[in-house]
Amino acid sequence: MMRASCVARSSAISASPEWRLGNGAERRGTTKGLRGCYPRGRAPEVPMAAAHPIVVRRPVFELDEQVPHYWFDGDPFATHYLNALSSVFPDGEAFFVRSVQQYRDRIEDPELRKAIQGFSAQEGQHSRQHDRHLKLLQQQGYSAIESTNDVMRKVLEWNLRRFPRLSLASTAALEHLTAILARRLLSDRERWIEPMDPRMAQLWEWHALEEAEHKAVAFDVLMQVAPGLGLRRWSLTLNTFGVFIEMLVRTGYMLWKDGVFFRRSTWASGWRFLFGERGFLRGLGPDFRSWYRRDFHPDQQDDGPLIEAGRARLAMQLAS
């Protein structure tokens, strides 16, 4: 458990103009007052950044049978890889919310408590909207996904009961991964958003924007509850391996159901999509490895310009 003095310093700093968290606020300057909250007293250097409040939106997307079967550029592998990612969100996001909320009463910083509320509301909306996409996948004949999710749900619930700190660390680690992927989508719309069917493009761009807005909340809670470097590093290693395997299994299942699993062209396309020039996972190493630094903090990567541009686009889309 983090020392009481560390919590007190966190609250004092967050009340100051130099360090703010959550709705309508910003993280600026350094965290010198939090030295004792980080391994070996090393707190992260956080760059100056504009305020980026956690905005709770309740959009309605037209996710129905009119969405093309291969909605990403007509490509089976690319579509199903993103389908696989989307299919874990309904239960995954609910797990994120519960893992953070179970420690809310131990957070003394009012701004961080406020940020937890915004985080939970956004993640709840993500779960609901991707559940609608999941139902569309079931209508398309991918029935095993729901049974797989039933097993995953039970495993996550067991983890929450037995290993609450590991669950929180896993949430912070997975939020790091989703923030990286969100940055990838928002920073190269020509490559990743424009090839999507417009209905799916709205869903993914909205989700990416909100992941960027609340990317540091789970990490900040983890640093107040269990700031140990070993747990943080282990959680990312474990969850990265698990997510990578899960995505391949789910993608492979949907490709098999479509009868294209054994086609050489399917996997050639998949390699290009993931690892080719401007591939989905290519070049993410530096951002990924930053998590392992002792002085890491999510806001060291300033996503402000991407967030502002994304908000403007989303406002126009939702108004039309």
GIRAGI-V602358 format. One record per helix or strand of 3 or more residues. SS is the DSSP state (2 for helix, 1 for strand). FROM is the first residue (numbers start at 1). TO is the last residue. If there is no record, write none. Layout:
ss from to
SS FROM TO
SS FROM TO
This chain:
ss from to
2 4 14
2 32 37
2 39 41
2 76 101
2 104 106
2 110 139
2 144 162
2 164 187
2 189 192
2 198 213
2 217 225
2 229 257
2 264 275
2 285 292
2 298 300
2 304 319
